[in-house]
Amino acid sequence: MRVPISKGERLIMIHAGSEAGFVPNALTMWKASSHSGDYHDNVNTESMMKWMREKLLPNIPPRSVIVVDNAPYHNVQKDKAPTSKSKKQLMKDWLSKHQIPFSDDLLVPELYRIILLNKPRFVRYELDELVTSSGGHVVLRLPPYHPDFNPIELIWAEVKNYVDSRNIQCSFSSIKSLAEEKFSLIGAEEWARKCEHVKKIENDYASAEPQIDNLVESMIISLGSSDSESSENAPDDLSGIEDLGDLSGIEDLD
């Protein structure tokens, strides 16, 4: 979350909550050091992992489900395999680290082919490993472009509106004080209402899913057929059809 303040200063906030209310002692706030206008420049993997270790994980019940969005600092891969654009030496180092044999005179495409054959089937994230090793918690990632699935987005809106309507002094200290004041006023009852609202949205999407499937299927049939073809002869392989895109992300701070 970001709150614009005087002379370009911004207040960065990190918090978490559930139907039971805010997680105790989880609120963290600091003055932004970057003036790019994007709060992601002030939050990175190191700061997020530190907040998780020191503020979140010690204050939630065992075996909790932690919902996160798709911000880059939530999705840093552990032991990430090189890509086709990686440098040759990086590819060699990765293969050597995993004791995968290769000839030193191989070209980049050949090295990458070996990597593709040997890289792990499932992606491992640093955040997930931290979470699961600290009380058996589970990370649940929101689908891309769906902040409406996240109750805390509604909480952020409440805090922003509260600050905006009372921000008379336009100073960093007053912004911080107003934000803290509003956080203290939001209890479990308000959180429960926000969570119920999100559940309704999820149910609405689930109800609409059959219609969406039918629509997508009709588009595929239409795109894959010609005047001389019947739908019975339409190929099963859809590899020639462009990706329709994710019908869902968010890059906001939770």
HELIX and SHEET records of a PDB file:
HELIX    1   1 SER A    6  GLY A    8  5                                   3    
HELIX    2   2 TYR A   39  ASN A   42  5                                   4    
HELIX    3   3 THR A   45  TRP A   51  1                                   7    
HELIX    4   4 MET A   52  LEU A   56  3                                   5    
HELIX    5   5 LEU A   57  ASN A   59  5                                   3    
HELIX    6   6 PRO A   72  HIS A   74  5                                   3    
HELIX    7   7 LYS A   88  LYS A   97  1                                  10    
HELIX    8   8 VAL A  108  ASN A  118  1                                  11    
HELIX    9   9 GLU A  126  THR A  132  1                                   7    
HELIX   10  10 PRO A  147  PHE A  149  5                                   3    
HELIX   11  11 PRO A  151  ARG A  166  1                                  16    
HELIX   12  12 PHE A  172  LEU A  185  1                                  14    
HELIX   13  13 ALA A  188  GLY A  224  1                                  37    
HELIX   14  14 SER A  231  ASN A  233  5                                   3    
SHEET    1   A 3 ARG A   2  PRO A   4  0                                        
SHEET    2   A 3 ARG A  10  ILE A  14 -1                                        
SHEET    3   A 3 THR A  28  LYS A  31 -1                                        
SHEET    1   B 2 GLY A  17  SER A  18  0                                        
SHEET    2   B 2 GLY A  21  PHE A  22 -1                                        
SHEET    1   C 2 VAL A  65  VAL A  68  0                                        
SHEET    2   C 2 VAL A 138  ARG A 141  1                                        
END                                                                             
